[in-house]
């Protein structure tokens, strides 16, 4: 009788644990980036953000409070590169 109760309790605990665990898709959300600008505008933005990211890295070496700025500029650069890729003209290998 006790083993049946233990089995039922274990099954319920596993069921609750399985329901409360996050799925793989919940851990890696897909971000959609809005890219309304032209390729030239993204190239200018990338140049500016690279300069700002370099400055933030130098400042972060002196003061750790600027590490969040470095991470911000890195994320903005990633988005800018992705938008520049989508805004770039598509060429074929036959040219």
ABEGO torsion letter per residue (X at the ends): XAAAAAAAAAAAAAAAAAAABBBAAAABBBBBBBBABBAAAAAAAAAAAAAAAAAAAAAAAABAAAAAAAAAAAAAAAAAAAAAAAABBBBBAAX
